[in-house]
Amino acid sequence: MNTSLYVTPVAPVALPEPNPARDSVELLRQILHIQQEQLHLMKMQMSAQDHAARSRAFLQRWQAEYPELSSGCRQALPLLERAYVHLLREMTERLNQLEPDEVCDDFWLGEFLDRYGMRLSQLGNILSQLAPLAEAAAATEAGNNS
């Protein structure tokens, strides 16, 4: 049994003609959209990292209830810095008087940390909280005087 097999040619599929102008415009739109998103994210990051603005906002928020807070922070900062520097100087002088073998002694290390560790840590923490408030207060007062 022999049968003939007839194959008809496939109709050509019409592909849309490429339009480089339309493709370029769409690509430029996508680039613009991505750049706008990046700009928005950068602005959010900058505002999150603006410690001075947060400190100014904090002081302004409590200005009515605590009107002397700004000037109090400005006045207290140099005193705390002086105490911190004094403690650092005392600690470094004590360390420089020691022999290298004395530093490795467990008893000495415990005594050293008891004497300087907690005080330096706490003073440093207080300074890191107070300094931005004092700087914001000074900037606000400088802006009001101008």
C-alpha positions in Angstrom: 0.0 0.0 0.0 1.5 3.0 -1.3 -0.1 6.3 -0.5 1.1 9.7 -1.4 1.9 12.2 1.2 1.3 15.7 0.3 2.9 18.5 2.4 1.6 22.0 2.0 3.9 24.8 2.6 3.5 26.6 5.8 2.2 30.2 5.5 4.9 32.6 6.5 4.5 34.2 9.9 4.5 37.9 9.8 6.9 39.2 12.5 6.3 42.6 13.8 8.7 45.0 12.3 11.3 46.2 14.8 10.8 49.8 15.7 14.1 51.1 17.2 12.6 54.4 18.2 9.8 52.8 20.2 12.2 50.4 21.9 14.6 53.2 22.8 11.8 55.3 24.3 10.6 52.3 26.4 14.2 51.6 27.6 14.6 55.3 28.5 11.4 55.2 30.5 12.6 52.2 32.5 15.9 53.8 33.2 14.2 57.0 34.4 11.9 55.0 36.7 14.9 53.2 38.2 16.7 56.4 38.7 13.7 57.9 40.4 13.5 55.0 42.8 17.3 55.3 43.6 16.9 59.0 44.3 14.0 58.3 46.6 16.0 55.7 48.5 19.0 58.0 48.8 16.9 60.7 50.2 15.4 58.3 52.8 18.9 57.2 53.7 20.2 60.7 54.1 17.3 61.7 56.3 17.8 58.6 58.4 21.5 59.5 58.9 20.9 63.2 59.6 21.6 63.1 63.4 21.6 66.9 63.6 18.1 67.1 62.2 16.9 64.5 64.6 18.5 66.3 67.5 17.0 69.6 66.5 13.6 68.0 66.1 13.9 66.5 69.6 14.8 69.8 71.2 12.0 71.6 69.4 9.5 69.0 70.4 10.3 69.5 74.1 11.1 73.2 73.9 7.7 74.3 75.5 7.9 71.9 78.4 11.7 72.2 79.0 12.8 75.6 77.7 16.3 75.4 79.3 17.2 72.0 77.9 19.0 73.4 74.9 21.2 75.8 76.9 21.7 73.2 79.6 23.1 70.7 77.0 25.4 73.3 75.6 26.7 74.2 79.0 27.1 70.6 80.3 29.0 69.3 77.3 32.3 71.0 77.9 32.3 69.9 81.6 31.6 66.3 80.7 34.3 66.4 77.9 36.8 67.8 80.5 36.0 64.9 82.9 36.3 62.4 80.0 39.6 63.8 78.9 40.9 63.9 82.5 40.0 60.3 83.0 41.7 59.3 79.7 44.8 61.2 80.7 44.9 59.6 84.1 44.5 56.1 82.6 47.2 56.6 80.0 49.6 58.0 82.6 49.0 54.9 84.7 49.5 52.6 81.8 52.7 54.3 80.7 54.2 53.9 84.2 53.8 50.1 84.0 56.3 47.5 83.0 55.1 45.3 80.0 54.8 42.2 82.3 52.5 44.0 84.7 49.8 44.5 82.1 49.4 40.7 81.6 48.6 40.1 85.3 45.0 39.0 85.8 44.7 40.8 89.2 46.0 44.1 87.7 43.7 43.8 84.7 40.7 43.3 86.9 41.6 46.3 89.0 42.3 48.4 85.9 38.9 47.5 84.4 37.1 48.2 87.7 38.8 51.6 87.9 38.5 52.8 84.3 36.4 50.5 82.2 32.9 51.3 83.5 33.5 55.0 84.0 35.0 55.5 80.5 32.3 53.5 78.9 29.5 55.4 80.7 31.0 58.8 80.1 31.5 58.0 76.5 27.9 56.9 76.2 26.7 60.1 77.9 28.9 62.2 75.6 27.6 60.5 72.5 24.0 61.3 73.6 24.7 64.8 74.7 27.0 66.1 72.0 24.4 66.0 69.1 21.9 67.8 71.3 24.4 70.5 72.3 25.5 71.0 68.6 21.9 71.2 67.5 21.2 73.7 70.2 24.2 75.8 69.2 23.1 75.7 65.5 19.5 76.6 66.4 20.7 79.6 68.5 23.1 80.7 65.8 20.3 80.5 63.3 18.0 82.6 65.6 20.7 85.2 66.1 21.3 85.7 62.4 
